Structures are given as structure tokens and as C-alpha cells.
Amino acid sequence: MSDAAREAVNSSNTTFLKNAGIPTSSSKSQSAGEEVLRQELASEKQGLAILHQQVEELKKKTKATEKALARTQRHYEELKKQQDESNAILMKILNLNTPGTYS
């Protein structure tokens, strides 16, 4: 039997088996390939879900850090204002206690 004839018979057999609903070796390998792709897709989806969760956690941490920074900045400004007021009072006291200086 020639190669062309053998290929035609195999092709006819494959078509018959497909039409009869019987899996062929090529459809089995396609099914295995599809299963591999499904597993890869599921794995990627799981990885994406994990990354999404990590992003949400980082957003929460960033928000908390920004609040703490704002609180620290307000506290710093209050302390700076108090220091300026203390310095002004100290300067007045020093000017009063310095002989020969009239305010």
C-alpha cells in the first residue's frame, strides 16, 4: 500500500471514529492539551487573585501610613508653634533683664 493510500485510509477511519463519537488518538492529545491549558489558566487566575489581594493590602497599609504621616506633620507644626512662642517669651525676659536696654 502506498503512503498516499495509507493516509487516505487513516483519514477515513479518523473521520468515521469522530462521527461515531469515539475518541481518536489525535482528539485524545487535543483533550490532554486542552486540559493542560485549562490548568494553566486556572493557575494564572489563582495567581491574579493573590496579586489582587496583595494590592488591596498594600493600599490599606498606604492609607494608614498617610494618616500617620499627616498626624505627625500636625504634631510637628504644633510643637514648632509652641517653640516659637517660647522663644519670643524668652527674648522678652532676656531684654528685661539686660541692664541698659529699654524696650
Residue pairs with C-beta under 8 A, 6 or more apart in sequence:
1 9
14 24
14 26
17 23
17 24
18 24
18 27
23 31
92 103
95 101
95 103
96 103
